[in-house]
Amino acid sequence: MQINYIEQLRAIINATGWSQVKLANELGVTFATLNRWLNSHAKPHPAMQKAIYSLFKEQVGILPLSPAEIKNVLSVLAREKKKHPNIHRLLKENERLQEDFLLELTYNSNAIEGSTLTKKETESIIFDQAQIADKSYSEHLAATNHAAALKMIFAGEFAGKVTEKTVKELHRIIMQGIRPDAGQYSKHHRAIRGVALTLPGPEDIQEEMALWLKRVNQPKEKPIIEHIAKMHAAFEAIHPFGDGNGRVGRLLMTIQLLNADYSPAIIEKSRKAEYYEVLEYAQRKSETHLVKFVAECVQKGYQIIRKHKK
């Protein structure tokens, strides 16, 4: 989603109404230098490109997506879905395919939340019950617990309507042995580090989740990917648990995708910053970028499926 420095400069001018002179002053360069950059006659050095991006983030944030861009990525996804129907059956019948998804989803989801396990270490833990000497017990549990939750999802144990029992059971599974409140909504005030978003108070979680559950099971958006992305953003904005909200939210998204016969979405650790950015943007302004992001991550899942179909 990163755009080049020329697009960033033009976006700043459009968003702020600044003249090129004003923008040059903000960046600490001459008008002539800025003009050369804008006309591709010169390229700013890496440090200046970072300064341009920082100013872009401050003044613009995220550029809006055109309906055509969203339509295009969803059309590609629709074609993939048509080529690879019956995802649940594929997962049940192909053990190696299921193992690949178990590894990719477990490693990346935990890594996004700060796990220091490598993919190889995660693989050894969830498939060989290995003990990694310099890794904590909680990191081992996080890997095995997440894989256990996924196995239940792939077996169809959470198929169909998403219920409060589903949400709490997923949290209980991934947090058992790690937190004493596993499977219970938080009784305390929560905050998302680095995000200026006011979360519901503990006394409001039950009501907020009841409303979310009503919405999640009554999709109005078409295609369904839009609904799934919106519900993911809404769940993370409620943040009902003391910890594990991101992992539970992504597992719920996997359930919804499988229910709609789509591949699971592989949100890679390398896209963590982008994921958080579009998630926060969805909670504040528009879900379009998150819809595109989720669609791209589902396409990553189809890459795994195609590999096993060869």
Buried (B, 14 or more C-beta within 10 A) or exposed (E): BEBEBBEBBBBBBEEBEBEEEBBBBBBEBEBEBBBBBBEEEEEBEEEBBEBBBEBBEEBBBBBEBEEEEBEEBBEBBBEBBEEBEEBBEBBBEBEEBBBBBBBBBBBBBBBBBEBEBEBEBBBBBBEEEBEBEEBEEBBBBBBBBBBBBBBBBBEEEBEEEBEBEBBBBBBBBBBBEBBEBBBBBBEEEBEBEEBEEEBBEBEEBEEBBEEBBEBBEEBEBEBBBBBBBBBBBBBBBBBBBBBBBBBBBBBBBBBBBBBBBBBBBBBBBEBBEBBBBBBBBBBEEBBBBBBBBBBBBBBBBBEBBEEEEE
